[in-house]
Structure formats: structure tokens, C-alpha cells
Amino acid sequence: MVKLTKQFIETELDAPAIGQRFYRDEDIKGFAVRVTPKSKSYILEKRVDGSNKRYTIGKCHQMSFEAARKEACMMIGDIARGVDPKTGQRINVLQDITLREVFQKFIEIKPIRRATQRNYQSTINRHFHDWLDLPITSITKDMVEQRHQELTVGPNRLGTPGHGRANNALKKLSALINFAADRFGTESEPLIRTNPVLRLSRNRSWHRIHPRQDIIPDHKLTIGYGAICSLPQEVIRDFLIVLLLTGLRVGEAKRLTWSQVDFENGILIIPREQTKSDREHRLPLSDFLVALLKKRYLYGKNSQWVFQSSKHKNKPLGGGVGMLRRLRAKSQIHFSFHSLRRTFMSTGGKLKIPEYVLKRLANHSVANDMTGRYVVLDIELLRSYMTQITNTFLPLLGIDECKKLEWQADLSSSPTAFTQLQIPLKSTSIM
């Protein structure tokens, strides 16, 4: 690469004996002089429509150096505006935009919640990391079909088939491709004419996912509680009990901070940014739960998190897959975090708690239910139902509530000496 000048072109360019030689300008990227045994020409080299193109500006003996430079700059401007400098027709200069660039623009522009952003980031980075730097237009139907199959047959972290994972990953990829087609293309020159993920629909390759029905049955709750109490970390034991007795989603519970706990009124306040329904969740607590959270506060080591990570300072509880495996092995009960939420809701149903009350306790959306929009439930009425549910669970778990309510914090003792507020499991006091 050299600095092209009129003098350099007239006096210092050497013609090759055969073939051609290029002298590229260091000031204007793409501007160059092509020299053959018989001629010298000004040219412009640019990547256009996903491929490298070379435009001839003119012969060196037919136009001045300054005129050639000016013409090169005008052609570069045309290309930047999406116009072919020779034909005047529109070109698609975004053919080489990568999946990574589309994803970054999607996160930047789309009005989606932070939790949804994190979900997209986790899915795309985990399942399409090898595609991130490919042009999004290079993703083919065959690639989509193969990746869907790979994610299906590979077991997930819990060792179960990956049907849901495969569907979820490819639906997110489809959303990004649709976003790219709408954002960067035009009706006359679309960036992507057909979304390659549509092949899965045409071939009926999507897996049919049935809603999970797994709950912990009443006769196994004591066994499950025993397995929970065997865990070495007190914070995880309390976390699981709170999940069961509140019906909170696992993400909502993990990110609970003490600023969201109103001890005076006995209410948990989950801000709308953290809820799936995109609205604030005010959940009244039973006396049992208030006492349990007070214990967590006393022994929380001044953390802002209700359920502080034992491994990472100033962070909430993470993962939990390994812990679930241990609990399953010890209790011989196959369940997930969400099974605890379903168990909470099912217990409410068995108590014949009104449907609108259960929806409110679970913070389920009533956007499509006109009657539900008009039902306003008093917080103390909700608390009475929460207390019913808690009082139903306690004997099934083998917890002596009376002894629990008499517990007083002994701040001279080590915090690790307590678990579940010294709640006994049947006749055995778990310390």
C-alpha cells in the first residue's frame, strides 16, 4: 500500500511482463491503480452485496489523478447509500451482516424485559455460538434442521430429552431472522426472502410439548422435607421451603432483596421488572413465612439478598441443578423447582380456594379475562387464604408450627446452628 500521487503514477509505476499489478492508495481505502503490460487504470475495490467487487474508473492517460480520486469518493458515497455506482440500481449492502450484529441490534431496539434479554443471550450464546459471526443470510434450511435435531437428541443438564430446549432455541433464532428481515431489508430488495426456520413448520418437525403435571404428592411431602433438611446449606433449605409455601417462580425468589420484604405489614413486593406477568406482585405472608424470613434477616450476614449465595459475595443464589439432583436421589421424588409452584397451586385447588384468588396469589395474568380485571381482592383476605395453604402444608411436611412460632433468635449462637427455625421433622429436631 502506497500513497498515490500524480508523480508516482507517471514516473514510478512498473509495468509487469505478464499479468497485472496493483498499487493501492493508503489514503482512500479501495482506490488503486491497476497496471498491465500495456495500460494503467484507476479502479475502486469494495465489498458490495456480500462479495468483493472491482470497478474501473478510467484509464490513467484519459483522466487526471485528481478527477479519478474525486470519482472514487463519489462511488464510495453511492455504495454507502446502497446504490450501485455503475448501474444506479439499489444494492443490498447488508448481506454480510452477522447473527451477532443482528442480535446486538435486537437487544438494543426491542422493548423487552431484562429477564427476557438474559434468556435470549443465554440461548443464543449457548446453542448458536458457532454461527454468531456468520452472515445471517448464510443460515440455511439444512443448517436449521440439523441444529434442531442435535439439540433434540443431546440430553439437557438434568439428563432429560432436549425437546423443549430444541424448540425454544430455534424459535428465538426465528425471531432474530424475522427481525433482521424487517429491520434491514426493503420490499423491493428483502434481506431474507424466506425464514429458513419455516422448514420445521412445513415438515411438522416442532416437538409437541405437553404442559408438565408433576407435583409432590401429599404422602411424599415429609420425605421431600427430610431430603431438604439434609442439605448442608441453610440458605438453600429456607429457599426451597419459601418456594413451596409461596408459589413464587424460582427467578423471583432468587432475586428477592430485603427492600422487597415489608415486615411491618407481612408482604413480599416483587417489582414488575422481575415478574413474568410484567406487573407488580404484592404477596401477603403467613405468620410462619414472616418468622422464617425474620430468621433469614438475622442470620443474613448483612447481605442485600434474602437468599445470599454461599460461594459468591454480594450475589444471590445461582444455578441449583446439582442440588436438585441430590434431592431427587435422596428422596426418590422426581421434581423441579417449578414442581413446587404447581404443588402450591394444586394444594390451593384442593382447599377450594376461588380461582381468582389463586390467580392473584400466583400473579397470573388476567389480561384476556374481562371479569378478572374487575375483581379487586383485599390483601388481608388474600392473607387468610395464604395462611390456609401454609397450615395445610405444615403437618404434611412434618413441621410442628407451635414449636416454630416459639423460636427466639439466640444471637450468641452460630448462625449455622439453626435450620428451618429449629423446625422438627416428625419427632426429630433438625439442627
N, C-alpha and C positions, 0 to 999 in steps of 0.2 A: 504494500500500500504506500502510495507516494502523494505528494502534494502536486496536483496537476496545475500547470501554468501554460500559457501560450508558448513561451520559450522552450519549456521542457518538451512539449508535443512536437514543435517544429525541429528541434535540434538533437534531442536525446533519446527519442524512441527508436529502438532497433527492430527492424522487421525480421521475423523468423524465416528460416529457409523453407520450412513447410508448416502447415497448421496455422494456429493463431496464438497470440499472446495478449494478456490483459494487463492494463495499468489502471488500478482502482484508486479513486481520489480519497484522501483521508479526511477531507472537509465535508463533502456531501456523500452520505452513505448510499451506495448503489450506483453512483455516477462513475463512469470509467471510459477508457479508450481501448478499443479492440484493434489489434494490429495483425494484418495478414501479410503474406509476401508482396501483395500488390496494392493494399489500401489501408487507410486508417479511418475508423468510425467512432463517433460518440455514441455511447449506449447507456441504458439505465437498467439495472437488475433489481427486481423487487419480488417479494413473496406475495402472490395475489391468488385469492380463491383457493388457498391451501397448497399451492405449488409455486416453485420459483419460475419467474418469467423474465425474459430479456427483451427490452425494447430498443430498437435502433432509432437514435435521434437524428443522425445525419452524418454525411461524410465530412472529414476534417477539412478537406480542401474546398468544400462548398459552403461552410458556415463558420463564423468566428467562434473562438473559445468562449467568449462572454455570452454569445447567443445560445450556445449549447448548454452552458451552466443554467441560464435563465429558463430554457425549455425543460431541463431536467427537474428544476424546482417546481415548475408548473405541473409536470407529470406526477411528481410525488404528491402534490396537493390534490390532484384528481383521484389518485389511488386512495388517499386518506378519506376522501368524501365518498368512496365506493363507486367511482366511475372509471371505466377502462380508458386510459389516455389515448388509445389509438382508435377504438370504435365508438367511444362516447356512451357505450351501454353500461348499465349498472352492473357492478360485480359484488360478490359476497365476500368481503374481506374477513369474515368471522368464521370461515370454515374450519380454521385451526384452533378455535377457542377450546380449551381443555375442560374436562369434567371438573377439575379443581377450581378453575376460574368461574365456571357456571355455579358451582356450589357456594363459593365465596360471595358471589353477587346475589344468589338466592337468600343466603343468611342475612345479607346486608339490607335487602329491599323488602322481603316478605314480612308482614306483620304477624309473626308467630311468637309464642311464648318461649322463654328461656329453656324451659324443660323440653319443649319440642325441638329447639335448636340443638340441645345436647343429645337428644335422641337421634336426630339426623346425623350429627357429627360422629357419634359412636358407630352408627350403622354403616355410613359411607366409608369411614376410615378403616373399619374392620373388614368389611366384605368386598370393597372395591378399591383397596389401596393400590393395586397394580394397574388400575385404569385411570387414576387421578390425573396423570399427565398425558393421557391420550386425548386427541381431538374428540369432542363429544359426538361429532358426525361419523367417527370411525367405529362407534359401538354398533355392532351388527345384531341381527336377529339370532344368528347361531351363537354368538357370544352370550347373549342374554339367556338363551335356552340352556346352554351348558352351565352357566353360573347358577341358575335356578336349581338345576339337578345336583350340582356339587353341594350347595347349601342344604339341599333336602337330605342327601344320604349321609352327610357328616353329622355325627352326634353333637348336640349342643353342650354347654358347660355342665348341665345336670345329667348328661348321658341319655337324654331322650331324643327322638327323631326331630329333625330340623324343619318340619313343615311350616310352622308359624314363622320361623326365622327367615326361610326362603321367600315366603310371600311378602313379609314385611320389607325385606331388603330390596326386592325388585319393584315393589310399589313406590318406595322412596326414590329409586333410580328413575322410574317412570315420571314421577313428579318433577324431577330436575330436568329431564329431557323435554317435557311439556313446557316448563318454564323457559328453557333456552330457545325453543321454537317460537314461543310467543314474544320473548324479550328481544331477540337478536335477528329474527327473520322478518320478512315482509310478505304480503300476499302474493306479489309477483315473483319474489325470489326468497322462498322459505328456506331457513337454515336446515330444517329437518322436515322432510315431506311426510314421513310415517314414523311414528314412535315404534322402535323395534320391540319394545316390551309387549306390544299388542299381539305378538305371536303367541304369548302364553294364553291370552284370552281366546284367540282363534282356534288354538289346539286344545283348549279346555285343560290347560296344564296347571292352573291355580289349584292349590290344595284346599279342600273343603275343611274349614276349621270349625269344629263344633264348640260352643261355649263350654268351658270346664265346669264340672259339677262337684269337684272334690271338696269335701268339708271334713272336719274332725268330728266323728260321731260322739254322742254324749258318753257312751260307755268307754271311750278311749281317751277322754279328756284328762283323767287322772294320770294315765300312763304318759300322755304327752307332757303334762306339767312336771312329772318326775324327770323326764328327759331334759326339759328346760332347766330345772334346778340343778342338773348335773353339769351344766356348762360352767367353766371356771370363771367367766367374766360376769360380774354382777350387772353391769350396764346392759349386756345383751339379754340377760334374763328379764330384766324390767322392760326392756324394749319389746320383747315378744308378748309379754302379758298386756302391755298397753295396746299393741296391735289387736289382740284378741278382744279386749274389753271396750275398745273404741270404734273398731271397724275402719280405722284410718288406712289410707293407702300407704304402702311402705315408704315411698318417697316423701310424702307429707310428714310422716312420723320421724324419719331420719333427719330432716332439716328443721325440726322443731327447735326454737330458741326460747330462752326464758322470758324474753319480751312478749312472746305469744301466749304465755300462761298467766291468766288472771286468777291468782289465788284467792283474792277477796271475794270474787263472785263465782269461783269454781268453774271457769270457762276456758277452753282452748280456742285460740283465734288463729286460723290458718289464712294468711293473706291470699287474695285472688291469684297472684302471680304463681303461687305454689300449688294451686288446685287444678285438677283436670277439667272441672266444670267452668273455670275462669270466673269464679265468684267467691267472695269471702265465705269461709266456713266457721261459724261460731258454734262450738260443740260443748254443751253442758256436761259436767263430770259428776260421777257418783262420789260419795264420801271415800270409798275405797281408792279410787283413782286419785283424788286430791291428796290423800295421805301418802300414796306411793310416790307421787310427783314431789311432795314436800321432802320425802326421804332422798330422792334423787338430787334435789336442790341442795340439801345439807351436805351431801357427800359428793357433790359435783365438781369439787376442786376449782371453784370459781370460773368454770367454763361457761361460755355463752350458749353452748349446745345442751339441750336436755339429755341427749344421748351422745356423749362425747366419745370419740374414737380413743381406744386404749393404745393405739400404735402411733397415731399422728397427732401432734399438738395442735390445738385450736381447729380441729376438723371434726365433723360429725362421723357417725358410724359409716363404714363403707360396705362394699360387696355383700358378703353373707352366704355365698354359695357353699363354701366349706362347712360353715356352721349348720346349714340345712342338711347336708349330707350326714353329719354326725348325729343330728337329731333323728333323722329318718332311720339310721342304722340302730340307734339305741331304742327308739320307741316302736320300730317296725310299722310306723304310720307314714304313708306317702302323702306329703303335703308341701305346699309352697307358702310364701308369705301371703299371697292373695287368698289362700285357703282360709286363713284366719279371718279375713274380711268376710268371706262367704259364710263362715261359721257364725260370725256375729249377726249377719243379716238373717240367716236361717233360724237362729235362736229367737230373734225378734219376731219372725213369722210364726213360729210355734207358740209364742206368747200372745198371738193375735193382735199385735201392735198394728195400728192403722197404716195402710200403705204410704200415705203422705208423710206420716211421722218417720217411717223407715227411710224414705227418700231424703228427708231433711237430715236425719242422723248420718246418712251415708254421703250427703252432699251430691246426690244425683241430680242431673239437670231435669227441669220440668218445662224446658223451652217449647216442646211440642204438645204440652198438656195445658190447655187453657184453664181448666179448673185448678190445676196445681199452682198456677201463677197467682190465683186469688186466695189461696189458703195461707194464712199467716199464723204461725204457731208460736205460742208463748214459750220463752226459754225455760221457765220453771215446769211447764207441762212436759217439755222435752226431757228435762232432768228426771222427772218421775219415771219416764219410760227407760231412760238410761240406767236408772237405779234398779228397775225390774230386771233388765238384761244382766247387769252385774251380779245381782243377788241370785240369779238363776245359774250363772257360771260358777260361782264360788264353791258351792257344795259338789258340783260335778268335777271341779279341779281338785277337790280335797282340801280346800282352804278354810280355816277357821276364822271367819271375819271378825268375831268378837275379840279374839286374841290380837288380831292385827290392829284393830282400832285402839287398843290399849297401849300399843307400842309407843315409846318415847325415845327420842334421839339421845344417845349417850355419846356426846362429842369427845369424851376422853378415850373412847374405843377406836380401834382402827376401822375405817370405812369398809374394808374388805371383810370384816367380821360379820356383815349383815347381807342377807339376800332376801328379796321379796318381803322386806319389813318383818323378818323373822316369822314369816307365814309358815305354819306347819304343813307338811304333806302327810295326810292322814294322822297317824299318831306320832310321827317323827318330826322333830323340829329341825328344819334345814338351816344351817348357819353358814 
